[in-house]
Amino acid sequence: MTDRIGERFPALWERWSKAAEETARERLYGADAIVEKNQEKVIRAFQKQKVSDYHFAGSTGYGYNDRGREVLDLVYADVFGAEAAIVRPHLVSGTHTISAALFGCLRPGDELLFVTGSPYDTLHKVIGKPDDGTGSLSDWGVVCRTVGLREDGSVDWEGVRRAVTERTKVFAIQRSRGYSWRPSFTVGQIGEMVRRIKELAPDGIVFVDNCYGEFTEEIEPPEAGVDLIAGSLIKNPGGGLAPSGGYIAGRADLVELAAYRITAPGIGGEVGAMLGTTRSLFQGLFLAPLMVGQAVKGSIFAAAVFERLGFQTHPRWSDPRTDLIQAIRFPSAEPLIAFVQAVQKAAAVDAHVVPEPWDMPGYEHPVIMAAGTFIQGGSLELSADAPIREPYIAYMQGGLTYAHVKLAVRQACEDLAAKGYLSMGSRS
């Protein structure tokens, strides 16, 4: 059976691939147009701040007067349409970065309200429970509430109105879908959320978890009125070159408060040796619009292929894109695992490794992750992961080159067919 599939598959794949690209041609062209707009925006920010090669020099110890670090912050603020930004390699993940932003804004007795449903799994420990002894937000006396989304994925504004109290200080929005079968939110939709939140609480702080969303559209959340955003450098804005780190951008006073949590009150962003990363952070940002565009095109292609093969995808190939994540639903755990393993098999790094589900720290269910990346955990690079729970959904993201994503989709289709999870019947 495997031999017969091996013989037939190349011709079938050629037909499927060409049909998918022809179907999605306008969306693929649209992604290229967004790359051009964002590339110009990034270059103009570099030019405005007069970036020079001496800004790439390293610093030691306290990092006093590290002009490269200072200019990098200014460039990020310009690119994201913010008053200020702080960009540091010392932030170990998106969760760490978001945590610093939230702890900077909130004080005991304040309330944090997630208006887009339950946040991404790794934030649950940051929220914590009262008196859990971990130093979580709840342990520090911050009340955390969540308003679930409506069945169509939209914000339940009546539920938000009922949840708001005089102590509600921060309204949190998760731009990306996370581990859920819902649309990610466009910047335009986020702008409308800001408007409605400010009507309910004029002094409320609107915070957006911007992970996976940077450079997928022509504008960023601060340009739509958001007060503060945070994200990871090993996702979109690092351009595949940043070895670690995160960024926080928005209102200057809020960025300063977050900086106090990254270092200490009274120190903030004034110190911090960049540990030899400054060049890669600048160059990664320069490349980020192109790299994100490649990943977006890959996700459009993947959706077009799997839809033609009878799978449910979210977003569909024809839907607007506002993040990197492509969700694909499988009928059971076995094809889900086979898909993730195929993505690993198509990697340039660790292709020989076979991922298996495991109890990963910070997650509530066993998770399988494909991550053959040059930067550990770098999800602008091609990766895929899934919690092993119903419904069985794989979340594929990233891809520094469109060609790599195509190769991985091909590998996945071939493996699924070989294992009997994909019909080899003719498809137009």
C-alpha positions in Angstrom: 0.0 0.0 0.0 2.8 2.4 1.0 4.7 1.7 -2.3 1.6 2.4 -4.4 1.0 5.7 -2.5 4.6 6.6 -3.1 4.3 6.0 -6.8 1.1 8.0 -7.1 1.7 10.9 -4.7 4.1 13.1 -6.7 1.6 13.6 -9.5 -1.3 14.1 -7.2 0.7 16.6 -5.1 1.6 18.6 -8.2 -2.0 18.9 -9.1 -3.2 19.8 -5.6 -0.4 22.3 -5.1 -1.0 24.1 -8.4 -4.8 24.2 -7.8 -4.3 25.6 -4.3 -2.0 28.4 -5.5 -4.3 29.3 -8.4 -7.3 29.4 -6.1 -5.6 31.6 -3.5 -3.6 33.7 -6.0 -5.2 37.1 -5.0 -4.7 36.4 -1.3 -1.0 35.5 -1.9 -0.5 38.8 -3.9 -2.2 40.7 -1.1 0.3 39.3 1.4 3.1 40.6 -0.7 1.6 44.1 -0.9 1.4 44.2 3.0 5.1 43.2 3.1 6.0 46.2 0.9 4.0 48.6 3.1 5.6 47.3 6.3 9.1 47.1 4.9 8.9 50.8 4.1 7.6 51.6 7.5 10.4 49.8 9.2 13.1 51.4 7.0 11.6 54.9 7.6 11.8 54.3 11.3 15.5 53.3 11.0 16.2 56.4 8.9 14.3 58.7 11.4 16.4 57.5 14.3 19.7 57.6 12.2 20.6 54.0 12.8 24.4 53.5 12.3 26.7 50.6 12.6 28.1 51.9 15.9 24.6 51.3 17.4 25.4 47.5 17.0 28.3 47.6 19.5 28.0 45.6 22.7 27.9 46.8 26.2 28.8 45.2 29.6 27.8 45.3 33.2 25.1 47.9 33.8 25.0 48.9 30.2 25.0 52.6 31.0 24.8 54.9 28.0 24.2 52.0 25.6 23.1 54.1 22.6 22.2 51.1 20.5 19.7 49.9 23.1 18.2 53.4 23.4 17.8 53.7 19.6 16.3 50.3 19.3 13.6 51.3 21.8 12.9 54.4 19.7 12.8 52.5 16.4 10.3 50.0 17.9 8.1 52.9 19.2 8.1 54.4 15.7 7.3 51.2 13.9 4.4 50.4 16.3 3.0 53.9 16.4 3.6 54.2 20.1 4.9 56.9 22.4 7.6 54.6 23.8 8.9 51.1 23.8 11.3 48.8 25.7 13.0 46.0 23.8 15.2 43.5 25.8 16.8 40.1 25.3 16.3 39.5 29.0 12.6 38.8 28.5 12.5 35.0 28.1 9.1 34.5 26.4 5.9 36.2 25.4 4.4 35.1 28.7 7.2 36.8 30.7 6.8 39.9 28.6 3.0 40.1 29.1 3.4 39.4 32.8 5.8 42.3 33.1 3.3 44.6 31.4 0.4 43.5 33.5 2.3 43.7 36.8 3.5 47.1 35.8 0.0 48.4 35.3 -1.9 46.7 38.2 -1.9 47.2 42.0 -3.5 45.2 44.8 -7.3 45.8 44.7 -7.3 46.6 41.0 -9.3 44.4 38.6 -8.1 42.9 35.3 -10.8 42.0 32.8 -10.1 39.7 29.8 -12.8 40.7 27.2 -11.8 38.1 24.6 -12.4 35.0 26.6 -9.9 32.9 28.5 -6.3 33.8 27.7 -3.6 31.5 26.3 -2.9 28.6 28.6 0.5 29.8 29.9 -1.1 33.0 31.3 -3.3 31.0 33.7 -0.4 30.6 36.1 0.4 34.3 35.9 -3.2 35.0 36.8 -3.1 32.4 39.5 -5.4 32.0 42.5 -5.8 34.1 45.7 -3.2 33.1 48.3 -1.5 30.6 46.0 1.9 31.7 47.3 3.4 32.0 43.8 3.4 35.7 43.5 0.7 35.6 40.8 -1.6 38.5 40.1 -4.3 36.9 42.3 -1.8 36.2 45.0 -1.0 40.0 45.1 -4.7 40.9 45.4 -5.5 41.7 41.8 -9.0 40.5 40.9 -9.0 38.7 37.5 -12.2 38.3 35.5 -13.0 36.7 32.1 -15.9 37.4 29.8 -16.3 34.6 27.3 -16.8 35.3 23.6 -20.1 34.8 21.9 -20.7 31.7 19.7 -19.7 33.6 16.6 -16.3 34.6 18.2 -17.3 38.2 18.8 -17.0 40.1 22.1 -20.0 39.8 24.5 -20.4 43.5 25.2 -23.4 43.0 27.5 -21.3 40.6 29.5 -18.4 43.1 29.6 -20.7 45.8 30.8 -21.9 43.6 33.6 -18.4 42.7 34.6 -17.0 46.2 34.8 -16.7 47.8 38.2 -15.2 51.0 39.5 -12.0 49.0 40.2 -11.6 47.6 36.7 -8.3 49.1 35.6 -7.0 46.9 32.7 -9.0 45.5 29.9 -7.0 42.7 28.2 -7.4 41.6 24.6 -5.7 38.5 23.1 -5.3 39.3 19.4 -4.5 35.7 18.3 -6.8 32.7 18.6 -4.5 30.8 21.0 -5.7 27.2 21.4 -9.3 28.0 20.3 -11.4 27.7 17.2 -12.2 31.3 16.8 -11.2 34.1 14.5 -8.2 36.2 15.5 -9.0 39.9 15.9 -8.0 42.4 13.2 -6.6 45.8 14.2 -9.8 47.3 13.0 -11.8 45.2 15.3 -9.5 46.0 18.2 -9.9 49.7 17.4 -13.7 49.2 17.8 -13.1 47.4 21.1 -11.1 50.3 22.3 -13.9 52.7 21.5 -16.5 50.7 23.4 -14.2 50.1 26.4 -13.4 53.8 26.7 -17.2 54.5 26.7 -17.6 52.1 29.7 -14.4 53.1 31.5 -12.7 56.3 30.1 -9.7 55.8 32.4 -9.4 52.1 31.7 -6.1 50.8 30.2 -6.5 48.7 27.1 -3.8 46.0 26.8 -3.3 43.8 23.8 -1.3 40.5 23.7 0.1 41.1 20.2 1.9 37.8 19.8 1.8 36.4 16.3 0.1 39.5 14.9 3.0 41.9 14.2 3.3 43.0 10.5 0.4 40.8 9.3 -1.5 44.1 8.7 -0.4 47.5 7.6 -1.1 49.1 11.1 -0.5 48.0 14.7 -2.8 48.2 17.7 -1.4 51.4 19.2 -2.4 53.2 16.0 -5.9 52.1 16.7 -5.9 53.6 20.2 -4.6 50.7 22.3 -2.7 51.8 25.4 -0.1 49.0 25.7 1.0 46.0 23.7 3.5 43.2 24.3 5.0 40.5 22.2 7.9 38.1 21.8 11.0 38.6 19.7 11.2 35.0 18.8 7.9 35.4 17.0 7.2 38.0 14.3 9.3 41.1 15.1 12.6 39.2 15.6 12.6 38.3 12.0 14.1 34.8 12.7 17.3 36.4 13.9 16.6 37.5 17.4 18.0 34.9 19.8 15.6 35.8 22.6 13.6 38.7 24.0 10.4 40.6 24.1 9.0 44.1 23.6 6.5 46.3 25.2 5.1 49.4 23.5 2.5 52.0 24.0 1.9 55.0 26.3 5.1 56.3 27.8 4.0 56.1 31.4 2.8 52.5 31.1 6.0 51.4 29.3 8.0 53.0 32.2 5.9 51.1 34.8 6.5 47.8 32.8 10.3 48.6 32.7 10.2 48.8 36.5 9.0 45.2 36.6 11.6 44.0 34.1 14.4 45.5 36.3 13.4 47.3 39.5 11.7 50.5 40.6 14.0 53.4 40.0 16.1 51.5 37.5 13.6 50.7 34.7 15.0 50.8 31.2 18.0 52.9 31.9 20.4 50.0 32.3 20.9 46.5 30.9 23.7 45.2 28.8 22.3 43.8 25.6 24.6 40.8 25.8 25.8 41.0 22.2 22.3 40.9 20.7 21.8 44.4 19.4 22.8 43.8 15.8 20.6 40.7 15.5 17.6 42.6 17.0 18.0 45.5 14.6 18.5 43.2 11.6 15.7 40.9 12.6 13.3 43.8 12.8 14.5 44.9 9.4 13.7 41.4 8.0 10.5 40.9 9.9 8.0 42.3 7.3 9.4 39.9 4.7 9.6 36.9 7.0 6.1 37.4 8.3 4.8 37.8 4.8 6.4 34.4 3.9 4.7 32.8 6.8 1.4 34.3 6.0 1.6 33.1 2.4 2.4 29.7 3.8 -0.6 29.6 6.0 -2.9 30.7 3.1 -1.4 27.9 1.0 -1.9 25.3 3.7 -5.5 26.3 4.2 -6.2 26.1 0.5 -4.6 22.6 0.2 -6.4 21.1 3.3 -9.7 22.7 2.4 -9.5 21.0 -1.0 -8.8 17.7 0.7 -11.9 18.0 2.9 -10.5 19.3 6.2 -11.9 22.2 8.2 -9.5 25.1 8.5 -9.6 28.4 10.4 -9.0 30.9 9.0 -10.0 29.6 5.5 -7.7 30.5 2.7 -10.1 33.3 1.6 -10.3 35.0 5.0 -8.3 38.1 6.0 -5.2 37.4 8.0 -4.3 39.1 11.2 -1.8 36.6 12.7 0.4 33.7 11.6 -1.7 30.8 13.0 -3.4 28.3 10.8 -5.7 25.9 12.6 -6.6 22.6 11.0 -9.2 20.3 12.5 -8.7 16.5 12.5 -11.3 13.7 13.3 -9.2 12.1 16.0 -5.9 12.3 17.9 -4.0 9.9 15.5 -4.1 12.1 12.3 -3.5 15.2 14.5 -0.3 13.6 15.9 0.7 12.4 12.4 0.3 15.9 11.0 2.5 17.5 13.7 5.1 14.8 13.3 5.2 15.4 9.5 5.9 19.1 10.1 8.9 18.1 12.2 10.1 15.7 9.5 10.1 18.6 7.0 12.4 20.7 9.2 16.1 21.5 8.5 16.9 21.1 12.2 16.1 18.0 14.2 14.2 16.4 11.3 15.2 13.0 12.7 13.3 13.7 16.0 9.8 12.3 16.4 7.7 14.5 18.7 5.3 12.9 21.1 2.6 14.4 23.4 3.9 15.3 26.8 2.8 17.2 29.9 4.5 20.5 29.1 4.8 23.1 32.0 2.2 25.8 31.8 -0.3 23.8 29.8 -3.4 22.0 31.1 -3.4 19.0 28.7 -0.7 17.0 27.0 0.8 18.9 24.1 2.6 17.8 21.0 5.0 20.3 19.4 7.0 20.2 16.2 9.8 22.7 16.4 12.7 22.1 14.1 14.0 25.6 14.5 17.3 27.5 14.6 16.0 29.5 17.6 14.6 27.3 20.3 10.9 27.9 20.5 11.1 30.4 17.6 7.6 30.3 16.2 8.2 32.7 13.4 10.0 29.7 12.1 7.8 26.8 10.9 6.3 25.0 13.8 3.1 23.2 14.8 1.6 22.3 18.1 -1.6 20.9 19.5 -3.1 20.1 22.9 -4.3 16.5 22.8 -8.0 17.2 23.5 -11.2 17.4 21.7 -11.8 18.9 19.2 -8.5 17.7 17.7 -7.0 20.9 16.2 -3.4 21.4 15.1 -2.1 25.0 15.1 0.6 25.6 12.5 2.5 28.8 12.5 5.5 30.5 10.9 7.8 29.6 8.1 10.8 31.8 7.2 10.3 30.8 3.6 7.2 30.1 1.7 9.0 27.1 0.0 9.6 25.5 3.4 5.9 25.7 4.3 5.0 24.1 1.0 7.4 21.3 1.7 6.0 20.7 5.1 2.4 20.7 3.8 3.5 18.2 1.1 5.1 16.0 3.8 2.0 16.1 5.9 -0.3 15.1 3.0 2.0 12.3 2.0 2.3 10.9 5.6 -1.5 11.2 6.2 -2.2 9.4 3.0 0.4 6.6 3.8 -1.3 6.1 7.2 -4.7 5.9 5.7 -6.0 9.3 7.1 -6.2 10.9 3.7 -8.1 9.6 0.6 -5.9 9.3 -2.5 -9.0 9.7 -4.7 -8.8 12.2 -7.5 -9.6 15.8 -6.6 -10.0 18.6 -9.0 
